[in-house]
Amino acid sequence: MNSITIRGAVPGDAPLIYGFICALAEYEKLRHEVRASPEGLAARLFGPRAYAEVLIAEAGGTPVGFALFFHNFSTFEGKPGIYLEDLYVEPEARGLGAGRALLARLAALAVERDCARLEWSVLDWNAPSIAFYESLGAKAMDEWTIYRLDGAALAQMASAAENQGDS
């Protein structure tokens, strides 16, 4: 069995990260929603202002998965948190411990960075992932509902703010 190692992504990993994102989107039946590009990812992950960070899981030196995450902030705790946007492990590498190793490294980063929590979302139909997360001790936040503004609704809301000025 190959040992799993976790490393931070570097700018040259942008095409690899893009490939993992596309594979995840395919699994989630959302490939048609991917608008990212390797160039855009490189600019936003490794440019002057990094919007997120990425960990790469390797088995025997071969990349088999990734975790993309960023910081949020808990006003109640008065501390930052880590939000895991995406976690993906190649199907042939599942069961080797890559997902657990990625989450363990994220938990270690959260503790090192004095974060209050590590959070993520999972599609409600993704029973294998839900079972995996629960086996780690993660708890569903069923009393919360995620809302999103994007596309035309986001532009319309932004326009409303511009019309009000910055006061």
C-alpha positions as CSV (number, residue, x, y, z in Angstrom):
1,M,0.0,0.0,0.0
2,N,1.3,3.5,-0.9
3,S,1.8,5.9,1.9
4,I,-0.2,9.1,1.7
5,T,1.7,12.4,1.9
6,I,0.1,15.9,2.0
7,R,1.8,18.9,0.6
8,G,0.9,22.5,-0.1
9,A,0.1,23.3,-3.7
10,V,2.5,25.4,-5.8
11,P,1.8,27.6,-8.9
12,G,2.7,24.8,-11.3
13,D,-0.1,22.7,-9.8
14,A,-2.9,24.9,-11.3
15,P,-3.6,22.5,-14.2
16,L,-3.7,19.5,-11.7
17,I,-6.1,21.4,-9.4
18,Y,-8.2,22.3,-12.4
19,G,-8.3,18.6,-13.3
20,F,-9.4,17.6,-9.8
21,I,-12.1,20.3,-9.9
22,C,-13.4,19.0,-13.2
23,A,-13.4,15.4,-11.9
24,L,-15.3,16.5,-8.7
25,A,-17.8,18.4,-10.8
26,E,-18.3,15.3,-13.0
27,Y,-18.9,13.1,-9.9
28,E,-21.4,15.7,-8.6
29,K,-23.1,15.8,-12.0
30,L,-22.2,19.5,-12.3
31,R,-19.5,19.5,-14.9
32,H,-21.5,22.0,-17.0
33,E,-21.2,24.5,-14.1
34,V,-17.3,24.7,-14.2
35,R,-16.2,28.0,-15.5
36,A,-12.7,28.0,-13.9
37,S,-9.5,27.7,-15.9
38,P,-6.0,26.7,-14.9
39,E,-4.9,30.3,-15.6
40,G,-7.6,31.8,-13.5
41,L,-6.9,29.4,-10.7
42,A,-3.2,30.2,-10.8
43,A,-3.9,33.9,-10.6
44,R,-6.4,33.6,-7.7
45,L,-4.6,30.9,-5.7
46,F,-1.0,32.0,-6.2
47,G,-1.2,35.7,-7.3
48,P,-0.6,38.8,-5.2
49,R,-3.8,38.2,-3.3
50,A,-4.4,34.5,-2.6
51,Y,-8.1,33.9,-2.2
52,A,-7.8,30.3,-1.1
53,E,-5.2,27.6,-0.3
54,V,-4.8,24.0,-1.7
55,L,-3.4,20.8,-0.2
56,I,-2.5,18.0,-2.5
57,A,-2.6,14.3,-1.4
58,E,-0.1,12.0,-3.0
59,A,0.2,8.2,-2.9
60,G,3.7,7.1,-3.7
61,G,4.5,10.5,-5.2
62,T,1.4,10.5,-7.5
63,P,-1.2,13.2,-6.9
64,V,-4.5,11.5,-6.0
65,G,-6.6,14.2,-4.4
66,F,-6.9,17.8,-3.2
67,A,-8.5,20.0,-0.6
68,L,-9.3,23.7,-1.5
69,F,-10.0,25.9,1.6
70,F,-10.1,29.4,2.9
71,H,-10.6,31.3,6.1
72,N,-13.9,32.6,7.4
73,F,-14.6,34.3,10.7
74,S,-16.9,33.4,13.6
75,T,-18.2,36.5,15.3
76,F,-19.6,34.5,18.2
77,E,-16.2,32.9,18.8
78,G,-14.2,35.9,17.8
79,K,-11.8,33.7,15.9
80,P,-11.2,32.6,12.4
81,G,-12.3,29.3,11.0
82,I,-11.4,27.2,8.0
83,Y,-14.0,26.5,5.3
84,L,-13.3,23.5,3.1
85,E,-14.7,24.4,-0.3
86,D,-13.8,21.1,-2.1
87,L,-12.3,17.8,-1.2
88,Y,-11.8,15.2,-3.8
89,V,-9.9,11.9,-4.1
90,E,-9.6,9.9,-7.3
91,P,-11.9,6.9,-7.3
92,E,-8.9,4.4,-7.7
93,A,-7.3,5.9,-4.6
94,R,-10.3,5.9,-2.3
95,G,-9.8,3.7,0.7
96,L,-6.1,4.5,0.9
97,G,-6.6,7.2,3.5
98,A,-6.1,10.3,1.3
99,G,-9.4,11.9,2.4
100,R,-8.7,11.3,6.0
101,A,-5.1,12.6,5.7
102,L,-6.3,15.8,3.9
103,L,-8.9,16.4,6.7
104,A,-6.4,15.7,9.4
105,R,-4.0,18.2,7.9
106,L,-6.8,20.8,7.7
107,A,-7.7,20.1,11.3
108,A,-4.0,20.6,12.2
109,L,-3.9,23.9,10.3
110,A,-7.0,25.0,12.1
111,V,-5.5,24.3,15.5
112,E,-2.1,25.9,14.5
113,R,-3.9,29.0,13.3
114,D,-6.1,29.2,16.4
115,C,-9.3,28.6,14.5
116,A,-12.6,27.9,16.2
117,R,-13.8,25.3,13.6
118,L,-13.4,23.5,10.3
119,E,-16.6,23.5,8.2
120,W,-17.8,22.3,4.8
121,S,-20.9,21.4,2.9
122,V,-21.9,18.1,1.3
123,L,-24.6,17.4,-1.2
124,D,-27.5,15.6,0.6
125,W,-27.5,12.7,-1.9
126,N,-23.8,11.9,-1.3
127,A,-24.3,9.1,1.2
128,P,-20.7,7.7,1.0
129,S,-19.2,11.1,1.9
130,I,-21.7,11.8,4.6
131,A,-21.0,8.4,6.2
132,F,-17.2,9.1,5.9
133,Y,-17.6,12.6,7.6
134,E,-19.8,11.2,10.4
135,S,-17.2,8.4,11.0
136,L,-14.7,11.2,11.7
137,G,-17.0,12.8,14.3
138,A,-18.3,15.6,12.1
139,K,-21.9,16.7,12.7
140,A,-24.4,18.0,10.2
141,M,-25.7,21.5,10.9
142,D,-29.2,20.6,9.8
143,E,-30.7,23.8,11.4
144,W,-28.8,26.0,8.9
145,T,-29.8,26.7,5.3
146,I,-27.2,27.9,2.8
147,Y,-28.2,30.9,0.7
148,R,-26.4,32.2,-2.4
149,L,-26.5,35.2,-4.6
150,D,-24.9,34.8,-8.0
151,G,-25.3,35.7,-11.6
152,A,-28.0,38.3,-12.3
153,A,-29.2,38.5,-8.7
154,L,-25.6,39.2,-7.5
155,A,-25.2,41.9,-10.2
156,Q,-28.6,43.4,-9.3
157,M,-27.7,43.6,-5.6
158,A,-24.3,45.1,-6.4
159,S,-26.0,47.7,-8.5
160,A,-28.3,48.6,-5.7
161,A,-25.3,49.2,-3.4
162,E,-23.7,51.4,-6.1
163,N,-26.9,53.5,-6.3
164,Q,-26.8,54.0,-2.6
165,G,-23.2,55.2,-2.5
166,D,-20.7,54.0,0.1
167,S,-22.5,55.5,3.2
